[in-house]
Every structure is written in C-alpha cells, then in structure tokens.
Amino acid sequence: MRIALRRATVYFNPAVHRALRLKAAETDQSVSELINEAVGFSLQEDAEDITAFEKRAHEPNIRFVDAVKDLRRRGKL
C-alpha cells in the first residue's frame, strides 16, 4: 500500500542542510526520508512520554522543600 505524501517547506541552517545532504548520499536515502524518519522517532518519543505521564498522573505530589527536609531527617544529606 502506498502512502500519499504531503509536501512541506522547511528551512534549515546551511550547515545542517549540508550535513543532511551528505548523510543522504552516504546512506542512499533522500533528505525527505531522513527527515521523515527523524520526525517519526521524535513523535514516538513524545507518545512514550505521554504514556508515562498518564501512568503517573495519580501519584501524590511532593513539594521539593519537603523532599529535601525528609532527606536531611533521614541522614541522607
């Protein structure tokens, strides 16, 4: 099944663009393929972070000051 691709204009720092073109040539991929892969990895990481936050949403909040005081009380500081 072929996915319908969408076009977008992206502006890169010249040094980053040069590095992308060199990597594309070395890996026999297009710049678009490299960018799609990188964005996909970034979005996957975001999805994993969201899942982790959702799992911890009901954990109690501890104020930083209270955590430090507790560490000091237990002789950890």
Steps between C-alpha positions, in 0.01 A plus 500: 500500500643837401459790739401836353783737585453866589732781409638750752759773477765480770786746542829368638813661626746464207735276699214270602375485141848408376528227764159363400598490133828324584325245722237441233771429244692270736192302603340491154189671637332824408506802730122456530542142617752606763275779626190277507691241701635758747159662550343156543752413773431832674122447489539143630706632790228756573236226497704294747541804727124565493432138594747520789343824626152349479611195703637729772216754499352374826824486698514743789688825445786569739630851540873538443547664840332205671712249308822678603386518863420127492844419358664709773284338772604153380868599496533481122616862478 
